[in-house]
Amino acid sequence: MQTSANKNSPAQEPRLRSGGPAGSFYDSRPLLLLTTLALCLGWVASIGGQSPPLLSIQRIPGWQRPMGAAALGGLIFVANSGDNSVFVWQALSGVAPGRPVFLQGVGIVSGIPAPFGASPCWAPGGPALAVVTSPSANSISFVQIGGAKTPTATLAATVQVGPQPYSAACFGSNVFVSNYGDSTVSVIDRTSFKVTRTIPNVPGSRGLRGVVVAADQLNPPPSPMLWVAGTDANVVTVVNSVTGAVVASIPVRAPASLGYPGPAALGSYTVLVPNAADNTVLAFDLRTLAVSFKITDVPTPQDFALLGDDGRHAVATTGPGNSVVSFDSTQAPATVAATTHVSGIPGAAGIVASDFPPPFILATSPDTNSVFLIQSPPGGTPSQFSVVGASFGVAQAAPGGLATAFGTTGVTQSFTAASLPLPKALGGVSLRIGGSLAYDPTNTRWNYLPEDSIDAPLLYVGPTQVNFQAPPGLTGSWFPAQLTRPDGSTLLSTVTISPAAPGIFTTAQSGVGQAAVLNQDNTPNSGINPAKRGSVIQIFATGAGETTPALGAGEAAPANGNPLVLTKIQPTVTIGGKSAKVQFSGMAPGFVGLWQINAEVPADVTPSIAVPLVIAAAGVQSNTVTIAVQ
């Protein structure tokens, strides 16, 4: 069996046995001049490369279980729970105008027992403080920043509060601490560092940012309101911050944290509550305490941050999803969806955002002892080569799907994989996906850090292209990529990954025109051999996404079809504008990345030699191709 083909060689296309079950194949004469992506490479290359993602990630290793984080302008405080310390960093702009931000260490404050959450404390004329909680020691600590020109970090005070304080928030001269262990709130004077009172009957938070004090400055109520996310009580409690009286108990399933963005589009103020139980963020109006709007498609949000005081750039970490999600919270009152998913942050826990020019986000990853600097550099991320999936002009691929990298590979001849599983190098060329990008402001360049990256299985390497499989298991939106050439030199770019990226193969290898389709009698569909209405056709594509059972990187589906490898995401098929019944969606036995869909031609399709055919999966639509129908 031929495992792949270069752009000058045909590959054998699988066919169904007549009357056999879906997914049962035998070899036939070549159906198509099929490259590993079955697309017109010259046409795709003309799109001019891949647009950079909205955000880029720089991994900063060397921490010890970093958890909560706080920002005061360009100062960043990170609770390093693994070594009982708080790291303080200062954001600096690049040495050249328009360059991205980078972080410089200010100091390490030690002796804080297992620090968990961190919140900023800022008052006009007062020192810059961060409040750090220590639930295991029943205390909070104040980290103070001093120094006229060069900032220094010191431990100003440690205060005993109630049992298990996970979350705290500053407002005016007070600090409000949620004590999870006894459902109380401790109120501390930030000047004297003394507990002034205790508010009872407020279910405690286990979140990193489970307390906010909110005031509707446009239509102020009698006093600012304290909001506490009762994580395990499934309630958000609203308390009068002056009198300590409970104003309301709002049922919310597993409220993870709280955000206070300021004025929203309605001209009112809201409190945002990430709801891990149903993958949403709820926005509550301060005056009515009712849900104004909600943001969907935020999987298991854990922590919350804002860029700007209007809430336009709200972000939430999603620990199990290894990503950070952003959304525009000013789109009220409509229900809105998250806008950007930034992947590659294993076990994301805490998050903080800063308006320091340029704005940036920092996410903590205790599972990898790292923090991740997320930003949108004015110069964009590196694009020394472009990557295109089989969706014909859309620069994205799906896990397990086929894709092409266009760039100068350093080889003068073509190399084709000749065995399974697919190799990780051909002709001295390899491609790594994942890892992280680190900006070097001194030399004004990006450096690639390969930790946690994956070698992509290769099908073909030529002088200007590499055809590869996006490794299965990739989750998230985009990843750094490094192409290594035979002489050891490298090129950097990024790869956009979607849960599915359907692309239909075509006979002309152009992504348009006659599709790679077999009729029900296993003969190639064409203008002189149309499919009958009501018959079942076999469509060949790539970009199906993850499968059941899962396949390893470079691994073909079992050649004997036992077991059949089915797609987790079920596609929809439209033929001639009519919905077609999908009978089978799985990987073609014996092939890597080849997706077979068996679909019934609708009986009411208008016959033609060029009936439009489209696949859609996970919200992504394929290229539009044609089949002949009689």
Secondary structure in CASP SS format (residue, H / E / C, confidence):
PFRMAT SS
TARGET T0000
AUTHOR 0000-0000-0000
METHOD secondary structure of the structure
MODEL  1
M C 1.00
Q C 1.00
T C 1.00
S C 1.00
A C 1.00
N C 1.00
K C 1.00
N C 1.00
S C 1.00
P C 1.00
A E 1.00
Q C 1.00
E C 1.00
P C 1.00
R E 1.00
L E 1.00
R C 1.00
S C 1.00
G C 1.00
G C 1.00
P C 1.00
A C 1.00
G C 1.00
S C 1.00
F E 1.00
Y E 1.00
D C 1.00
S C 1.00
R C 1.00
P C 1.00
L C 1.00
L E 1.00
L C 1.00
L C 1.00
T C 1.00
T C 1.00
L C 1.00
A C 1.00
L C 1.00
C C 1.00
L H 1.00
G H 1.00
W H 1.00
V H 1.00
A H 1.00
S C 1.00
I C 1.00
G C 1.00
G C 1.00
Q C 1.00
S C 1.00
P C 1.00
P C 1.00
L C 1.00
L C 1.00
S E 1.00
I E 1.00
Q E 1.00
R E 1.00
I E 1.00
P E 1.00
G C 1.00
W C 1.00
Q C 1.00
R C 1.00
P E 1.00
M E 1.00
G E 1.00
A E 1.00
A E 1.00
A E 1.00
L E 1.00
G C 1.00
G C 1.00
L E 1.00
I E 1.00
F E 1.00
V E 1.00
A E 1.00
N E 1.00
S H 1.00
G H 1.00
D H 1.00
N C 1.00
S E 1.00
V E 1.00
F E 1.00
V E 1.00
W E 1.00
Q E 1.00
A E 1.00
L E 1.00
S C 1.00
G C 1.00
V C 1.00
A C 1.00
P C 1.00
G C 1.00
R C 1.00
P C 1.00
V C 1.00
F E 1.00
L E 1.00
Q E 1.00
G E 1.00
V E 1.00
G E 1.00
I E 1.00
V E 1.00
S E 1.00
G C 1.00
I C 1.00
P C 1.00
A C 1.00
P C 1.00
F C 1.00
G C 1.00
A E 1.00
S E 1.00
P E 1.00
C E 1.00
W C 1.00
A C 1.00
P C 1.00
G C 1.00
G C 1.00
P C 1.00
A E 1.00
L E 1.00
A E 1.00
V E 1.00
V E 1.00
T E 1.00
S E 1.00
P C 1.00
S C 1.00
A C 1.00
N C 1.00
S E 1.00
I E 1.00
S E 1.00
F E 1.00
V E 1.00
Q E 1.00
I E 1.00
G E 1.00
G C 1.00
A C 1.00
K C 1.00
T C 1.00
P C 1.00
T E 1.00
A E 1.00
T E 1.00
L E 1.00
A E 1.00
A E 1.00
T E 1.00
V E 1.00
Q E 1.00
V C 1.00
G C 1.00
P C 1.00
Q C 1.00
P E 1.00
Y E 1.00
S E 1.00
A E 1.00
A E 1.00
C E 1.00
F E 1.00
G C 1.00
S C 1.00
N E 1.00
V E 1.00
F E 1.00
V E 1.00
S E 1.00
N E 1.00
Y C 1.00
G C 1.00
D C 1.00
S C 1.00
T E 1.00
V E 1.00
S E 1.00
V E 1.00
I E 1.00
D E 1.00
R C 1.00
T C 1.00
S C 1.00
F C 1.00
K E 1.00
V E 1.00
T E 1.00
R E 1.00
T E 1.00
I E 1.00
P C 1.00
N C 1.00
V C 1.00
P C 1.00
G C 1.00
S C 1.00
R C 1.00
G C 1.00
L C 1.00
R C 1.00
G C 1.00
V E 1.00
V E 1.00
V E 1.00
A E 1.00
A C 1.00
D C 1.00
Q C 1.00
L C 1.00
N C 1.00
P C 1.00
P C 1.00
P C 1.00
S C 1.00
P C 1.00
M E 1.00
L E 1.00
W E 1.00
V E 1.00
A E 1.00
G E 1.00
T C 1.00
D C 1.00
A C 1.00
N C 1.00
V E 1.00
V E 1.00
T E 1.00
V E 1.00
V E 1.00
N E 1.00
S C 1.00
V C 1.00
T C 1.00
G C 1.00
A C 1.00
V E 1.00
V E 1.00
A E 1.00
S E 1.00
I E 1.00
P E 1.00
V C 1.00
R C 1.00
A C 1.00
P E 1.00
A C 1.00
S C 1.00
L C 1.00
G E 1.00
Y E 1.00
P E 1.00
G E 1.00
P E 1.00
A C 1.00
A C 1.00
L C 1.00
G C 1.00
S C 1.00
Y E 1.00
T E 1.00
V E 1.00
L E 1.00
V E 1.00
P E 1.00
N E 1.00
A C 1.00
A C 1.00
D C 1.00
N C 1.00
T E 1.00
V E 1.00
L E 1.00
A E 1.00
F E 1.00
D E 1.00
L C 1.00
R C 1.00
T C 1.00
L C 1.00
A C 1.00
V E 1.00
S E 1.00
F E 1.00
K E 1.00
I E 1.00
T E 1.00
D C 1.00
V C 1.00
P C 1.00
T C 1.00
P E 1.00
Q E 1.00
D E 1.00
F E 1.00
A E 1.00
L E 1.00
L E 1.00
G C 1.00
D C 1.00
D C 1.00
G C 1.00
R C 1.00
H E 1.00
A E 1.00
V E 1.00
A E 1.00
T E 1.00
T E 1.00
G H 1.00
P H 1.00
G H 1.00
N C 1.00
S E 1.00
V E 1.00
V E 1.00
S E 1.00
F E 1.00
D C 1.00
S C 1.00
T C 1.00
Q C 1.00
A C 1.00
P C 1.00
A C 1.00
T C 1.00
V E 1.00
A E 1.00
A C 1.00
T C 1.00
T E 1.00
H E 1.00
V E 1.00
S E 1.00
G C 1.00
I C 1.00
P C 1.00
G C 1.00
A C 1.00
A C 1.00
G C 1.00
I E 1.00
V E 1.00
A E 1.00
S E 1.00
D C 1.00
F C 1.00
P C 1.00
P C 1.00
P C 1.00
F E 1.00
I E 1.00
L E 1.00
A E 1.00
T E 1.00
S E 1.00
P C 1.00
D C 1.00
T C 1.00
N C 1.00
S E 1.00
V E 1.00
F E 1.00
L E 1.00
I E 1.00
Q E 1.00
S C 1.00
P C 1.00
P C 1.00
G C 1.00
G C 1.00
T C 1.00
P C 1.00
S C 1.00
Q C 1.00
F C 1.00
S E 1.00
V E 1.00
V E 1.00
G E 1.00
A C 1.00
S C 1.00
F C 1.00
G C 1.00
V C 1.00
A C 1.00
Q C 1.00
A E 1.00
A C 1.00
P C 1.00
G C 1.00
G C 1.00
L E 1.00
A E 1.00
T E 1.00
A E 1.00
F E 1.00
G C 1.00
T C 1.00
T C 1.00
G C 1.00
V C 1.00
T C 1.00
Q C 1.00
S C 1.00
F E 1.00
T E 1.00
A C 1.00
A C 1.00
S C 1.00
L C 1.00
P C 1.00
L C 1.00
P C 1.00
K C 1.00
A C 1.00
L E 1.00
G C 1.00
G C 1.00
V E 1.00
S E 1.00
L E 1.00
R E 1.00
I E 1.00
G C 1.00
G C 1.00
S E 1.00
L E 1.00
A E 1.00
Y E 1.00
D E 1.00
P C 1.00
T C 1.00
N C 1.00
T C 1.00
R E 1.00
W E 1.00
N E 1.00
Y E 1.00
L E 1.00
P C 1.00
E C 1.00
D C 1.00
S C 1.00
I E 1.00
D E 1.00
A C 1.00
P C 1.00
L E 1.00
L E 1.00
Y E 1.00
V E 1.00
G C 1.00
P C 1.00
T C 1.00
Q E 1.00
V E 1.00
N E 1.00
F E 1.00
Q E 1.00
A C 1.00
P C 1.00
P C 1.00
G C 1.00
L C 1.00
T C 1.00
G C 1.00
S C 1.00
W E 1.00
F E 1.00
P E 1.00
A E 1.00
Q E 1.00
L E 1.00
T E 1.00
R C 1.00
P C 1.00
D C 1.00
G C 1.00
S C 1.00
T E 1.00
L E 1.00
L E 1.00
S E 1.00
T E 1.00
V E 1.00
T E 1.00
I E 1.00
S C 1.00
P C 1.00
A C 1.00
A C 1.00
P C 1.00
G E 1.00
I E 1.00
F C 1.00
T E 1.00
T C 1.00
A C 1.00
Q C 1.00
S C 1.00
G C 1.00
V C 1.00
G C 1.00
Q E 1.00
A E 1.00
A C 1.00
V E 1.00
L E 1.00
N C 1.00
Q C 1.00
D C 1.00
N C 1.00
T C 1.00
P E 1.00
N C 1.00
S E 1.00
G C 1.00
I C 1.00
N E 1.00
P C 1.00
A E 1.00
K C 1.00
R C 1.00
G C 1.00
S C 1.00
V E 1.00
I E 1.00
Q E 1.00
I E 1.00
F E 1.00
A E 1.00
T E 1.00
G C 1.00
A C 1.00
G C 1.00
E C 1.00
T E 1.00
T E 1.00
P C 1.00
A C 1.00
L C 1.00
G C 1.00
A C 1.00
G C 1.00
E C 1.00
A C 1.00
A C 1.00
P C 1.00
A C 1.00
N C 1.00
G C 1.00
N C 1.00
P C 1.00
L C 1.00
V C 1.00
L E 1.00
T E 1.00
K C 1.00
I C 1.00
Q C 1.00
P C 1.00
T E 1.00
V E 1.00
T E 1.00
I E 1.00
G C 1.00
G C 1.00
K E 1.00
S E 1.00
A E 1.00
K C 1.00
V E 1.00
Q E 1.00
F E 1.00
S E 1.00
G E 1.00
M E 1.00
A C 1.00
P C 1.00
G C 1.00
F C 1.00
V C 1.00
G C 1.00
L C 1.00
W E 1.00
Q E 1.00
I E 1.00
N E 1.00
A E 1.00
E E 1.00
V C 1.00
P C 1.00
A C 1.00
D C 1.00
V C 1.00
T C 1.00
P C 1.00
S E 1.00
I E 1.00
A E 1.00
V E 1.00
P E 1.00
L E 1.00
V E 1.00
I E 1.00
A E 1.00
A E 1.00
A C 1.00
G C 1.00
V E 1.00
Q E 1.00
S C 1.00
N C 1.00
T C 1.00
V E 1.00
T E 1.00
I E 1.00
A E 1.00
V E 1.00
Q C 1.00
END
